[in-house]
Amino acid sequence: MFLLDVDNTLLDNDKVIADLRQHLEQEFGTVSSDRYWSIFEALRKELGYADYLGALQRYRVDAELGLNGDSRLLEMSGYLIDYPFADVLYAGSLAVIGRLDKFGQTVILSDGDAVFQPRKVQRSGIREAVDGRVLIYIHKEEMLDRMQQRYPARHYVMVDDKLRILAAMKAVMHDKLTTVFVRQGHYALDAAVVAAFPQADFSVERIGDLLTADISALV
């Protein structure tokens, strides 16, 4: 069973955030943009995952109370929902899913909210590529028993850009799991973050490298 993360593993989420920042500043101004991102970061610390629409809802409450809010920012919801996620897939992402399917079943295992993250997976084409096998949890590393009940297998391979997640899963599943670290995105390229956790079983520079990697070695 090949378990695949989404953000900064199959899809360039850093690009999504950069585009959203630019959109907010151009359409609503720096003050409104900074206010939104302040709420976003506070909510991420509280929840443990990125909740773009949840942050927008909190911004809305502040705006209605007259606390440094611009009600026009609610128009951002349309920008998020209609974002062309297929355009920010990393090169070879869907082809990698197709190749892995020749060696075992592929399943998306992602963190995120209950609205925006599924929308991202669907609009990017990822959901179709894995035939609808998508699991989205608040903290996926805490849901491994549930994942294994849903998709039982003799061995699992987890592909992710976060060593923290890979280390947490390895600590639970031990030799039943092979971890693959993809060096994409700001977490994977942060030397201090990388140094804080054990190395994965395998590392690749980009997701497309799995098109030519020895997949049998992973299992």
Backbone hydrogen bonds, N-H to C=O, Kabsch-Sander energy under -0.5 kcal/mol:
donor,donor_aa,acceptor,acceptor_aa,energy
2,F,105,Q,-3.4
3,L,1,M,-0.6
3,L,157,V,-3.6
4,L,107,V,-2.6
5,D,159,V,-2.2
8,N,11,L,-3.6
9,T,6,V,-2.0
10,L,6,V,-2.1
11,L,6,V,-2.3
12,D,88,V,-3.1
13,N,11,L,-1.8
16,V,12,D,-1.3
17,I,13,N,-2.3
18,A,14,D,-2.3
19,D,15,K,-2.5
20,L,16,V,-2.2
21,R,17,I,-2.7
22,Q,18,A,-2.2
23,H,19,D,-2.4
24,L,20,L,-2.6
25,E,21,R,-2.3
26,Q,22,Q,-2.3
27,E,23,H,-2.5
28,F,24,L,-2.7
29,G,24,L,-0.7
29,G,25,E,-1.0
33,S,29,G,-2.0
34,D,30,T,-3.1
35,R,31,V,-2.1
36,Y,32,S,-2.3
37,W,33,S,-2.4
38,S,34,D,-1.9
39,I,35,R,-2.0
40,F,36,Y,-2.6
41,E,37,W,-2.5
42,A,38,S,-1.9
43,L,39,I,-2.4
44,R,40,F,-2.2
45,K,41,E,-2.0
46,E,42,A,-1.6
47,L,43,L,-2.9
48,G,44,R,-2.7
55,A,51,D,-2.1
56,L,52,Y,-1.6
57,Q,53,L,-2.0
58,R,54,G,-2.0
59,Y,55,A,-2.3
60,R,56,L,-2.2
61,V,57,Q,-1.9
62,D,58,R,-2.1
63,A,59,Y,-2.5
64,E,60,R,-2.4
65,L,61,V,-1.5
66,G,63,A,-1.1
67,L,62,D,-3.5
68,N,66,G,-1.0
71,S,69,G,-0.5
73,L,70,D,-2.4
74,L,71,S,-1.6
75,E,72,R,-2.1
76,M,73,L,-2.4
77,S,74,L,-1.6
78,G,75,E,-0.9
79,Y,75,E,-0.9
80,L,76,M,-2.3
81,I,77,S,-2.6
82,D,78,G,-2.1
83,Y,80,L,-1.1
85,F,83,Y,-2.0
87,D,84,P,-1.8
88,V,85,F,-1.5
89,L,86,A,-0.9
90,Y,10,L,-2.3
93,S,90,Y,-2.1
96,V,92,G,-2.5
97,I,93,S,-1.7
98,G,94,L,-2.0
99,R,95,A,-2.2
100,L,96,V,-2.9
101,D,97,I,-1.8
102,K,99,R,-1.5
103,F,100,L,-1.9
104,G,100,L,-1.6
107,V,2,F,-2.9
108,I,133,R,-2.6
109,L,4,L,-2.3
110,S,135,L,-2.7
112,G,137,Y,-1.4
119,R,115,V,-1.6
120,K,116,F,-2.4
121,V,117,Q,-2.2
122,Q,118,P,-2.2
123,R,119,R,-2.9
124,S,120,K,-1.6
125,G,122,Q,-1.1
126,I,121,V,-0.8
127,R,121,V,-2.1
129,A,125,G,-1.7
130,V,126,I,-1.6
131,D,128,E,-1.5
132,G,127,R,-3.0
133,R,130,V,-1.5
134,V,132,G,-1.6
135,L,108,I,-2.8
137,Y,110,S,-2.6
142,E,139,H,-1.8
143,M,140,K,-1.7
147,M,143,M,-2.3
148,Q,144,L,-2.4
149,Q,145,D,-2.0
150,R,146,R,-2.0
151,Y,147,M,-2.7
156,Y,176,K,-2.5
157,V,1,M,-2.6
158,M,178,T,-2.6
159,V,3,L,-2.8
159,V,157,V,-0.5
160,D,158,M,-0.5
160,D,180,V,-2.3
163,L,161,D,-0.6
166,L,162,K,-2.0
167,A,163,L,-2.9
168,A,164,R,-2.0
169,M,165,I,-2.4
170,K,166,L,-2.3
171,A,167,A,-2.0
172,V,168,A,-0.7
172,V,169,M,-0.6
173,M,169,M,-2.8
174,H,170,K,-2.4
176,K,173,M,-2.1
177,L,174,H,-1.8
178,T,156,Y,-2.5
180,V,158,M,-2.9
181,F,202,F,-2.9
182,V,160,D,-2.3
182,V,180,V,-0.5
183,R,181,F,-0.6
183,R,204,V,-2.6
184,Q,182,V,-2.2
188,A,184,Q,-0.6
189,L,185,G,-1.3
190,D,187,Y,-1.0
191,A,189,L,-0.8
194,V,190,D,-2.6
195,A,191,A,-2.3
196,A,192,A,-0.8
196,A,193,V,-0.7
197,F,194,V,-1.2
202,F,179,T,-1.9
204,V,181,F,-2.7
209,D,206,R,-1.8
210,L,207,I,-1.8
211,L,208,G,-1.8
212,T,209,D,-1.4
213,A,209,D,-0.9
215,I,213,A,-1.3
217,A,214,D,-1.1
218,L,214,D,-0.5
218,L,215,I,-1.3
219,V,215,I,-0.6
219,V,216,S,-0.7
